[in-house]
């Protein structure tokens, strides 16, 4: 006898084996013939395995006929070919042990049809539903694909700090990290404030001796390793303290950020396209049952759209040409279009879904729109930035060729009001053996929106952190 997952027990190859299955009851129905059918799921797959529990089992009346949805059980039995349509196997139980009951009066998943909004309030139980179990399995598949892709390409996986003193984007919307007592924050005089009588926080008494924050990106530290080791990638949590209650924003999310020495913008775009196709291909091939579920229950255009992303070459389009297309589109935009303005989701989706019908990589954005580290083009008006846009989501990757010229980098920092002394180590990379290099960032949750058809980013993160929500 062997312990087996529900996923394996559903395969025809399991017929004839005596197994132990453990999981949670999805349904139980009793037959007039003196036996019960139990649908069992253990999270290993979308489908359930049917258990046939005979009325002759010693605890049939006392336990089995009282099983409720959500109860956990351990079952010993024999896997046999199923006569029922739509399932290859079923298990004839020889022993059913109840591990934990679930009160049908209070168990919140007793009935079907709960809204996603309600399920967010019970994040500790929502993985037991079909939708959120499928999201967890696809998220696991994507995470594995990420590591496999970069390892096969000769990248090194590096761990960049979660606590940092630098702001990669220059946006300033960061979570502060401090050990200072909030009820009595130490202050020091600052004659420049309030007519010479002001004061400011005395960070010398803080843990790090200076302001520190949760990171918004591992990119700058990733560049350190790329400029020594060639090709590296990070994969970890990042944080933004934007007070945004939208379906596309989280305060805590996971980012994949490769950085490559001796890469230019074209190399960067090639890698990004191959990366997206690998993720999509693996999800379609390895999570077929879950992907079909999302297509059937969440978005009936999902599978053809993903096949298009996987099979089509990504169109490469300069930002300036994209603006011209949008200006001539004859559309009414919520956000006006014009050169020098950032493109919004409505513009990105028009390009990918209506105008071209395929993924698009926009590049060469106005320098005024982008952070200081992006390489300035010879026209001095644009930078070698790129955004990868996909149907159904819009922007999914943002990246650039990095500015490797010391003088230009210092100028760009001055333009954006960033003190060079805070980035002395970043500037050193340009002083000592500087090289052309590039990289990009991909948000894991954005990928999951693309793969599942889910509409709200809070539903593809296990424990979404948003303004006012840190319950679990």
Order of alpha helices (4+ residues) and beta strands (2+ residues): beta-alpha-beta-beta-beta-beta-beta-alpha-alpha-beta-beta-beta-beta-beta-beta-alpha-beta-beta-alpha-alpha-alpha-beta-alpha-alpha-beta-beta-beta-alpha-alpha-beta-alpha
